[in-house]
Amino acid sequence: MKRTTSGFTLIELLVVISIIALLIALLLPSLAAARATARQTQCASMLKQFGLATYMYANDSNGYTVPGHSDGVSPYWVENTLFSGYLAEEEGGFWDWNLDLMCPDAENARTDDNIYGRPTMVFSYGVNTQDWWDGALAGKTPWGAAERGSIPIDSVKNASDAMRMHDSIGHFSLKQYAPNYVSDVVNANTPTNAPAYRHPNASVNILFYDGHGGSVADQELINQPDDYFTVEWF
């Protein structure tokens, strides 16, 4: 009796390989989108930690938030070791922040591929200092203090709407810089002190004064900056 063997023909193998390749091609964009969403979620979680640190700093500083920028009275948030200490960051300082505390999509902040040639927190997150700017235009800072972005946190009237921190290129920001469309540092000519639209659909993660987080699309922040930058106080 003649014994026969079964197996795939060359054509059948090519068909199977083609199907597998097609499935991979269909799945790869979904996987990339899922990874991007996961990184955005990780970034939002980190901003929440900065929000907790903001309240702890205020509790130990007569109710005042850590300065977003400073004119020499108190160290601003990037260099303020009291503030960084609440984030289990022992060093703080312009260069010394732990990479795990930076936005995972802020590639130029986490590497030496930036204008400073070394990792730095200032290209990851920034503080909204619109309160200082509006006070300066009126001929005074809101609380008579030199620090920009340092106000009594309990005096913020629109805490659920006003932006405290966000994805940024630069350690502080103002609403007039919102149209400076950037996603990350490219070179010395990259606009700074601007929101970084580095997440899916060109969005930016936001931490509000009341501690909750959110995400806003580029065009909304550019076209309606007052809804996010303006800080009202009692």
ZADO-1210 file (C-alpha; in nm, 4 decimals, padded with zeros to 6 digits):
<atoms>
<atom x="00.0000" y="00.0000" z="00.0000" code="MET" pos="1"/>
<atom x="00.1392" y="00.3363" z="-00.0990" code="LYS" pos="2"/>
<atom x="00.1860" y="00.5835" z="00.1905" code="ARG" pos="3"/>
<atom x="00.1038" y="00.9474" z="00.1282" code="THR" pos="4"/>
<atom x="00.2027" y="01.2530" z="00.3279" code="THR" pos="5"/>
<atom x="00.0118" y="01.5740" z="00.3663" code="SER" pos="6"/>
<atom x="00.1607" y="01.9231" z="00.3886" code="GLY" pos="7"/>
<atom x="00.1389" y="02.2769" z="00.2680" code="PHE" pos="8"/>
<atom x="00.2162" y="02.3568" z="-00.0859" code="THR" pos="9"/>
<atom x="00.4325" y="02.6570" z="-00.1683" code="LEU" pos="10"/>
<atom x="00.1279" y="02.8534" z="-00.2774" code="ILE" pos="11"/>
<atom x="-00.0537" y="02.7761" z="00.0483" code="GLU" pos="12"/>
<atom x="00.2479" y="02.8885" z="00.2499" code="LEU" pos="13"/>
<atom x="00.2666" y="03.2139" z="00.0558" code="LEU" pos="14"/>
<atom x="-00.1038" y="03.2749" z="00.1183" code="VAL" pos="15"/>
<atom x="-00.0597" y="03.2193" z="00.4942" code="VAL" pos="16"/>
<atom x="00.2425" y="03.4498" z="00.5057" code="ILE" pos="17"/>
<atom x="00.0506" y="03.7160" z="00.3156" code="SER" pos="18"/>
<atom x="-00.2407" y="03.6952" z="00.5588" code="ILE" pos="19"/>
<atom x="-00.0076" y="03.7237" z="00.8580" code="ILE" pos="20"/>
<atom x="00.1661" y="04.0240" z="00.7018" code="ALA" pos="21"/>
<atom x="-00.1696" y="04.1877" z="00.6367" code="LEU" pos="22"/>
<atom x="-00.2823" y="04.1330" z="00.9955" code="LEU" pos="23"/>
<atom x="00.0424" y="04.2817" z="01.1269" code="ILE" pos="24"/>
<atom x="00.0017" y="04.5843" z="00.9014" code="ALA" pos="25"/>
<atom x="-00.3529" y="04.6330" z="01.0331" code="LEU" pos="26"/>
<atom x="-00.2527" y="04.5924" z="01.3974" code="LEU" pos="27"/>
<atom x="00.0625" y="04.8058" z="01.4057" code="LEU" pos="28"/>
<atom x="-00.1162" y="05.1458" z="01.3905" code="PRO" pos="29"/>
<atom x="-00.3487" y="05.0352" z="01.6697" code="SER" pos="30"/>
<atom x="-00.0547" y="04.9245" z="01.8812" code="LEU" pos="31"/>
<atom x="00.1271" y="05.2531" z="01.8179" code="ALA" pos="32"/>
<atom x="-00.1856" y="05.4488" z="01.9127" code="ALA" pos="33"/>
<atom x="-00.2243" y="05.2408" z="02.2295" code="ALA" pos="34"/>
<atom x="00.1360" y="05.3111" z="02.3277" code="ARG" pos="35"/>
<atom x="00.0889" y="05.6851" z="02.2671" code="ALA" pos="36"/>
<atom x="-00.2249" y="05.6846" z="02.4812" code="THR" pos="37"/>
<atom x="-00.0402" y="05.4977" z="02.7560" code="ALA" pos="38"/>
<atom x="00.2390" y="05.7558" z="02.7536" code="ARG" pos="39"/>
<atom x="-00.0140" y="06.0389" z="02.7720" code="GLN" pos="40"/>
<atom x="-00.1806" y="05.8675" z="03.0684" code="THR" pos="41"/>
<atom x="00.1575" y="05.8302" z="03.2396" code="GLN" pos="42"/>
<atom x="00.2247" y="06.1999" z="03.1811" code="CYS" pos="43"/>
<atom x="-00.1157" y="06.2952" z="03.3260" code="ALA" pos="44"/>
<atom x="-00.0459" y="06.0828" z="03.6322" code="SER" pos="45"/>
<atom x="00.2879" y="06.2601" z="03.6804" code="MET" pos="46"/>
<atom x="00.1207" y="06.6013" z="03.6604" code="LEU" pos="47"/>
<atom x="-00.1173" y="06.4882" z="03.9352" code="LYS" pos="48"/>
<atom x="00.1879" y="06.4207" z="04.1519" code="GLN" pos="49"/>
<atom x="00.3083" y="06.7733" z="04.0816" code="PHE" pos="50"/>
<atom x="-00.0340" y="06.8938" z="04.1912" code="GLY" pos="51"/>
<atom x="-00.0017" y="06.7154" z="04.5253" code="LEU" pos="52"/>
<atom x="00.3467" y="06.8616" z="04.5667" code="ALA" pos="53"/>
<atom x="00.2056" y="07.2086" z="04.4940" code="THR" pos="54"/>
<atom x="-00.0433" y="07.1784" z="04.7802" code="TYR" pos="55"/>
<atom x="00.2183" y="07.0383" z="05.0183" code="MET" pos="56"/>
<atom x="00.4525" y="07.3241" z="04.9320" code="TYR" pos="57"/>
<atom x="00.1749" y="07.5778" z="04.9906" code="ALA" pos="58"/>
<atom x="00.0924" y="07.4181" z="05.3255" code="ASN" pos="59"/>
<atom x="00.4522" y="07.4757" z="05.4363" code="ASP" pos="60"/>
<atom x="00.4836" y="07.8210" z="05.2751" code="SER" pos="61"/>
<atom x="00.2034" y="08.0256" z="05.4275" code="ASN" pos="62"/>
<atom x="-00.0352" y="07.9143" z="05.1576" code="GLY" pos="63"/>
<atom x="00.1735" y="08.0378" z="04.8629" code="TYR" pos="64"/>
<atom x="00.2429" y="07.8251" z="04.5588" code="THR" pos="65"/>
<atom x="00.5979" y="07.7633" z="04.4453" code="VAL" pos="66"/>
<atom x="00.7049" y="08.0364" z="04.1991" code="PRO" pos="67"/>
<atom x="00.6712" y="07.9527" z="03.8317" code="GLY" pos="68"/>
<atom x="00.9505" y="08.1995" z="03.7655" code="HIS" pos="69"/>
<atom x="01.1453" y="08.4106" z="04.0106" code="SER" pos="70"/>
<atom x="01.3012" y="08.7525" z="04.0242" code="ASP" pos="71"/>
<atom x="01.5390" y="08.6433" z="04.2965" code="GLY" pos="72"/>
<atom x="01.3290" y="08.6282" z="04.6133" code="VAL" pos="73"/>
<atom x="01.2614" y="08.2528" z="04.6194" code="SER" pos="74"/>
<atom x="01.3875" y="07.9763" z="04.3863" code="PRO" pos="75"/>
<atom x="01.1399" y="07.8972" z="04.1125" code="TYR" pos="76"/>
<atom x="00.9935" y="07.5502" z="04.0961" code="TRP" pos="77"/>
<atom x="01.2619" y="07.3799" z="03.8850" code="VAL" pos="78"/>
<atom x="01.5383" y="07.4873" z="04.1259" code="GLU" pos="79"/>
<atom x="01.3339" y="07.4821" z="04.4473" code="ASN" pos="80"/>
<atom x="01.4565" y="07.1850" z="04.6506" code="THR" pos="81"/>
<atom x="01.1702" y="07.2184" z="04.9016" code="LEU" pos="82"/>
<atom x="00.9238" y="07.1643" z="04.6179" code="PHE" pos="83"/>
<atom x="01.1205" y="06.8855" z="04.4501" code="SER" pos="84"/>
<atom x="01.1530" y="06.7112" z="04.7858" code="GLY" pos="85"/>
<atom x="00.7786" y="06.6461" z="04.7919" code="TYR" pos="86"/>
<atom x="00.8258" y="06.4449" z="04.4723" code="LEU" pos="87"/>
<atom x="01.0947" y="06.2259" z="04.6309" code="ALA" pos="88"/>
<atom x="01.3442" y="06.4142" z="04.4193" code="GLU" pos="89"/>
<atom x="01.6474" y="06.4691" z="04.6400" code="GLU" pos="90"/>
<atom x="01.8482" y="06.6892" z="04.4090" code="GLU" pos="91"/>
<atom x="01.6121" y="06.9054" z="04.2058" code="GLY" pos="92"/>
<atom x="01.7956" y="07.1833" z="04.0300" code="GLY" pos="93"/>
<atom x="01.8046" y="07.2817" z="03.6678" code="PHE" pos="94"/>
<atom x="01.9823" y="06.9640" z="03.5542" code="TRP" pos="95"/>
<atom x="01.9275" y="06.7107" z="03.8271" code="ASP" pos="96"/>
<atom x="01.5651" y="06.5996" z="03.8080" code="TRP" pos="97"/>
<atom x="01.4966" y="06.2289" z="03.7821" code="ASN" pos="98"/>
<atom x="01.4005" y="06.1310" z="03.4281" code="LEU" pos="99"/>
<atom x="01.1073" y="05.9297" z="03.5664" code="ASP" pos="100"/>
<atom x="00.9444" y="06.2578" z="03.6741" code="LEU" pos="101"/>
<atom x="00.9462" y="06.3964" z="03.3204" code="MET" pos="102"/>
<atom x="00.6810" y="06.3483" z="03.0547" code="CYS" pos="103"/>
<atom x="00.7633" y="06.0255" z="02.8667" code="PRO" pos="104"/>
<atom x="00.6904" y="06.2019" z="02.5377" code="ASP" pos="105"/>
<atom x="00.9281" y="06.4907" z="02.6161" code="ALA" pos="106"/>
<atom x="01.2140" y="06.3225" z="02.4338" code="GLU" pos="107"/>
<atom x="01.4332" y="06.6313" z="02.4199" code="ASN" pos="108"/>
<atom x="01.3937" y="06.6870" z="02.7936" code="ALA" pos="109"/>
<atom x="01.4957" y="06.3314" z="02.8762" code="ARG" pos="110"/>
<atom x="01.8042" y="06.3202" z="02.6515" code="THR" pos="111"/>
<atom x="02.0912" y="06.5434" z="02.5507" code="ASP" pos="112"/>
<atom x="01.9203" y="06.6210" z="02.2187" code="ASP" pos="113"/>
<atom x="01.8347" y="06.9819" z="02.3065" code="ASN" pos="114"/>
<atom x="01.9935" y="07.3252" z="02.3051" code="ILE" pos="115"/>
<atom x="02.1610" y="07.2595" z="02.6425" code="TYR" pos="116"/>
<atom x="02.3110" y="06.9256" z="02.5442" code="GLY" pos="117"/>
<atom x="02.1867" y="06.7487" z="02.8575" code="ARG" pos="118"/>
<atom x="01.8564" y="06.6369" z="03.0124" code="PRO" pos="119"/>
<atom x="01.6554" y="06.9096" z="03.1856" code="THR" pos="120"/>
<atom x="01.3088" y="06.9374" z="03.3413" code="MET" pos="121"/>
<atom x="01.2457" y="07.2776" z="03.1812" code="VAL" pos="122"/>
<atom x="01.1574" y="07.1090" z="02.8510" code="PHE" pos="123"/>
<atom x="00.9032" y="06.8779" z="03.0142" code="SER" pos="124"/>
<atom x="00.6582" y="07.0848" z="03.2196" code="TYR" pos="125"/>
<atom x="00.5890" y="07.4522" z="03.2835" code="GLY" pos="126"/>
<atom x="00.3892" y="07.6686" z="03.5243" code="VAL" pos="127"/>
<atom x="00.1234" y="07.9135" z="03.4092" code="ASN" pos="128"/>
<atom x="00.2449" y="08.2596" z="03.5188" code="THR" pos="129"/>
<atom x="-00.0394" y="08.4588" z="03.3662" code="GLN" pos="130"/>
<atom x="-00.1368" y="08.5860" z="03.7122" code="ASP" pos="131"/>
<atom x="00.1996" y="08.7608" z="03.7406" code="TRP" pos="132"/>
<atom x="00.1817" y="08.9017" z="03.3879" code="TRP" pos="133"/>
<atom x="-00.1694" y="09.0408" z="03.4295" code="ASP" pos="134"/>
<atom x="-00.0627" y="09.2025" z="03.7559" code="GLY" pos="135"/>
<atom x="00.2476" y="09.3494" z="03.5939" code="ALA" pos="136"/>
<atom x="00.0373" y="09.5033" z="03.3178" code="LEU" pos="137"/>
<atom x="-00.1801" y="09.6619" z="03.5847" code="ALA" pos="138"/>
<atom x="00.1277" y="09.8144" z="03.7447" code="GLY" pos="139"/>
<atom x="00.1575" y="09.5649" z="04.0265" code="LYS" pos="140"/>
<atom x="00.1971" y="09.1964" z="04.0906" code="THR" pos="141"/>
<atom x="-00.1149" y="09.0419" z="04.2428" code="PRO" pos="142"/>
<atom x="00.0255" y="08.9944" z="04.5903" code="TRP" pos="143"/>
<atom x="00.3076" y="09.2457" z="04.5971" code="GLY" pos="144"/>
<atom x="00.5565" y="08.9651" z="04.5490" code="ALA" pos="145"/>
<atom x="00.8384" y="08.9540" z="04.2981" code="ALA" pos="146"/>
<atom x="00.7919" y="08.5873" z="04.2127" code="GLU" pos="147"/>
<atom x="00.5905" y="08.5079" z="03.9076" code="ARG" pos="148"/>
<atom x="00.3221" y="08.2475" z="03.9570" code="GLY" pos="149"/>
<atom x="00.3418" y="08.2492" z="04.3374" code="SER" pos="150"/>
<atom x="00.0000" y="08.3252" z="04.4836" code="ILE" pos="151"/>
<atom x="-00.2078" y="08.2078" z="04.7826" code="PRO" pos="152"/>
<atom x="-00.3571" y="07.8896" z="04.6459" code="ILE" pos="153"/>
<atom x="-00.6758" y="07.9236" z="04.8519" code="ASP" pos="154"/>
<atom x="-00.7366" y="08.2631" z="04.6923" code="SER" pos="155"/>
<atom x="-00.7769" y="08.1256" z="04.3389" code="VAL" pos="156"/>
<atom x="-01.1431" y="08.1779" z="04.2564" code="LYS" pos="157"/>
<atom x="-01.1554" y="07.9727" z="03.9352" code="ASN" pos="158"/>
<atom x="-00.9393" y="07.6845" z="04.0593" code="ALA" pos="159"/>
<atom x="-01.1285" y="07.4237" z="03.8554" code="SER" pos="160"/>
<atom x="-01.0762" y="07.6170" z="03.5301" code="ASP" pos="161"/>
<atom x="-00.7383" y="07.7886" z="03.5696" code="ALA" pos="162"/>
<atom x="-00.4327" y="07.6006" z="03.4481" code="MET" pos="163"/>
<atom x="-00.1479" y="07.5594" z="03.6964" code="ARG" pos="164"/>
<atom x="00.0965" y="07.3345" z="03.5060" code="MET" pos="165"/>
<atom x="00.1087" y="07.1741" z="03.1639" code="HIS" pos="166"/>
<atom x="00.3273" y="07.0092" z="02.9016" code="ASP" pos="167"/>
<atom x="00.5670" y="07.2845" z="02.8086" code="SER" pos="168"/>
<atom x="00.8804" y="07.3966" z="02.6344" code="ILE" pos="169"/>
<atom x="01.0153" y="07.6144" z="02.9124" code="GLY" pos="170"/>
<atom x="00.9566" y="07.6295" z="03.2878" code="HIS" pos="171"/>
<atom x="00.6822" y="07.8946" z="03.2677" code="PHE" pos="172"/>
<atom x="00.4279" y="08.0104" z="03.0112" code="SER" pos="173"/>
<atom x="00.1977" y="08.2963" z="02.9154" code="LEU" pos="174"/>
<atom x="-00.1121" y="08.2916" z="02.6967" code="LYS" pos="175"/>
<atom x="00.0486" y="08.4992" z="02.4232" code="GLN" pos="176"/>
<atom x="00.2915" y="08.2126" z="02.3675" code="TYR" pos="177"/>
<atom x="00.0160" y="07.9528" z="02.3136" code="ALA" pos="178"/>
<atom x="00.0201" y="07.9977" z="01.9317" code="PRO" pos="179"/>
<atom x="00.3933" y="07.9142" z="01.9271" code="ASN" pos="180"/>
<atom x="00.3165" y="07.5729" z="01.7861" code="TYR" pos="181"/>
<atom x="00.5770" y="07.3297" z="01.9154" code="VAL" pos="182"/>
<atom x="00.5881" y="06.9667" z="02.0165" code="SER" pos="183"/>
<atom x="00.9478" y="06.9483" z="02.1358" code="ASP" pos="184"/>
<atom x="01.2802" y="07.1305" z="02.1309" code="VAL" pos="185"/>
<atom x="01.4419" y="07.1285" z="01.7895" code="VAL" pos="186"/>
<atom x="01.7165" y="07.3878" z="01.8045" code="ASN" pos="187"/>
<atom x="01.8084" y="07.7250" z="01.9516" code="ALA" pos="188"/>
<atom x="01.5351" y="07.8885" z="01.7429" code="ASN" pos="189"/>
<atom x="01.2557" y="07.6770" z="01.8896" code="THR" pos="190"/>
<atom x="00.9996" y="07.9026" z="02.0662" code="PRO" pos="191"/>
<atom x="01.0165" y="07.8594" z="02.4422" code="THR" pos="192"/>
<atom x="00.7798" y="07.9210" z="02.7314" code="ASN" pos="193"/>
<atom x="00.5028" y="07.7731" z="02.5209" code="ALA" pos="194"/>
<atom x="00.2674" y="07.4771" z="02.5630" code="PRO" pos="195"/>
<atom x="00.4041" y="07.1575" z="02.4103" code="ALA" pos="196"/>
<atom x="00.1442" y="06.9867" z="02.1925" code="TYR" pos="197"/>
<atom x="00.3163" y="06.6511" z="02.2130" code="ARG" pos="198"/>
<atom x="00.0339" y="06.4024" z="02.2728" code="HIS" pos="199"/>
<atom x="-00.2143" y="06.2333" z="02.0339" code="PRO" pos="200"/>
<atom x="-00.4189" y="06.4723" z="01.8218" code="ASN" pos="201"/>
<atom x="-00.1728" y="06.7515" z="01.9047" code="ALA" pos="202"/>
<atom x="-00.3008" y="06.7804" z="02.2604" code="SER" pos="203"/>
<atom x="-00.1417" y="06.9065" z="02.5799" code="VAL" pos="204"/>
<atom x="-00.1894" y="06.7650" z="02.9297" code="ASN" pos="205"/>
<atom x="-00.3001" y="07.0144" z="03.1946" code="ILE" pos="206"/>
<atom x="-00.3025" y="07.0312" z="03.5741" code="LEU" pos="207"/>
<atom x="-00.5609" y="07.2721" z="03.7137" code="PHE" pos="208"/>
<atom x="-00.5301" y="07.4711" z="04.0360" code="TYR" pos="209"/>
<atom x="-00.7788" y="07.2479" z="04.2183" code="ASP" pos="210"/>
<atom x="-00.5580" y="06.9463" z="04.1479" code="GLY" pos="211"/>
<atom x="-00.7584" y="06.7713" z="03.8767" code="HIS" pos="212"/>
<atom x="-00.6073" y="06.6993" z="03.5392" code="GLY" pos="213"/>
<atom x="-00.7202" y="06.7142" z="03.1797" code="GLY" pos="214"/>
<atom x="-00.6162" y="06.7333" z="02.8184" code="SER" pos="215"/>
<atom x="-00.6894" y="07.0031" z="02.5629" code="VAL" pos="216"/>
<atom x="-00.6433" y="07.0101" z="02.1864" code="ALA" pos="217"/>
<atom x="-00.4046" y="07.2588" z="02.0328" code="ASP" pos="218"/>
<atom x="-00.6660" y="07.4682" z="01.8545" code="GLN" pos="219"/>
<atom x="-00.8793" y="07.5065" z="02.1648" code="GLU" pos="220"/>
<atom x="-00.5873" y="07.6334" z="02.3715" code="LEU" pos="221"/>
<atom x="-00.4695" y="07.8603" z="02.0903" code="ILE" pos="222"/>
<atom x="-00.8140" y="08.0019" z="02.0126" code="ASN" pos="223"/>
<atom x="-00.9464" y="08.0220" z="02.3693" code="GLN" pos="224"/>
<atom x="-00.6393" y="08.0866" z="02.5868" code="PRO" pos="225"/>
<atom x="-00.8269" y="08.2967" z="02.8434" code="ASP" pos="226"/>
<atom x="-01.0341" y="07.9928" z="02.9405" code="ASP" pos="227"/>
<atom x="-00.7185" y="07.8237" z="03.0682" code="TYR" pos="228"/>
<atom x="-00.4530" y="08.0856" z="03.1426" code="PHE" pos="229"/>
<atom x="-00.6586" y="08.3469" z="03.3287" code="THR" pos="230"/>
<atom x="-00.6299" y="08.3153" z="03.7077" code="VAL" pos="231"/>
<atom x="-00.8981" y="08.4927" z="03.9084" code="GLU" pos="232"/>
<atom x="-00.8487" y="08.5574" z="04.2777" code="TRP" pos="233"/>
<atom x="-01.0579" y="08.6770" z="04.5695" code="PHE" pos="234"/>
</atoms>
